[in-house]
Amino acid sequence: MSDTNDKTLTSSGFFVSQEAPITTDNPVPTPTSPPPDILRCAYVELVVTDLKRSRDFYVDVLGLTVTEEDDRCVYLRSLEEFIHHNLVLRQGTTAAAAAFAFRVRSPQELDRAVAFYTEAGCRVERSATGFTKGVGDSVRVTDPFGFPYEFFYDVEHVERLAWRYDLYTPGALVRLDHFNQVTPDVTRATRFLQDLGFRVTEDIADEEGTVYAAWMRRKATVHDTAMTGGDGPRMHHVAFATHEKHNILAICDKLGALRMSDCIERGPGRHGVSNAFYLYLRDPDGHRIEIYTQDYYTGDPDNPVVTWDVHDNQRRDWWGNPVVPSWYTDASLVLDLDGRPQPVIERVHNSELDVTIGADGFSYTKRGDDPAQLPSWKQGEYKLGHQL
Ligand SMILES: [Fe+2]
């Protein structure tokens, strides 16, 4: 991932190093205009094909708070949020992600966003009245990788419900934590996000230098967004945080009680990457939602970058539980600024599914162990065809 070869193997089995500028043989030229000062991931706009069905899922099942709604859109927020929304559900004919929105530090940063992306040759739209309710002056762009981003500062403040314990449910979602995007060339896309001011916190790579995924932050957590290798541009998931691990277990119990267990795609479990506790759900349109809690502080300038070997079968689940194939293959379309689905470009580098799961794939639990010594049912992490 970086120019440095001075990666140090830790007693936990992954490597650490200091972040360096990423090199790639076909970088998007770095704009000379300074990037906007991004604070954090703020909201995602999802197109859903049955607004009532989606509202039922996000409000009645997951417990998000409705800030405002009309016939066309539902604006939702988490319990600790003070801005108008963290999630917009918009009725449409094709399920897709319409915008990944980041909040910037001041209104002036929008001028920087316009200059930065214009110089990068991107389509840029600015709306003084915003693209969604509750948000004022905003910039939307299609970035060089086909992702729809929004940048805004001006936003309606609403009540932060953190003290309203009468409203909490056992699985309360308290913050938006991060986005996760699928792109064919992780190194190239991550390098451009470094130019946008993001810091790399973790990645998954192999000894030949192929990068399978990378995590990047603006706020002082493991990430505001991640790039996952695959056919893209697509949205892999959007993640909401709970306070504690038991809140995630309560969501599983509730889904069972509602006979909705088939919404659970993967987990619950403990990630290797990020060290967070997780659960992956699929909403009624198949959009993937992660419930996430208890990663670690990353705000120091010399925060070590964690690098995981793609063959370490604890990288994506610290307990070694298998990653289901759909988690690698499925993702949501993303839209251009006219609302049309972006064409999906095939990944050309090795796929993580193939190198860990497929016929030639292998993984190990402990570095140095012969993968052939793993129990046959564990070899290859989750051999296709081995499941019943
Ligand atoms: Fe995630």
Boltz pocket constraint, residues with backbone or C-beta under 6 A from the ligand:
constraints:
  - pocket:
      binder: B
      contacts: [[A, 178], [A, 179], [A, 180], [A, 237], [A, 239], [A, 290], [A, 292]]
      max_distance: 6.0
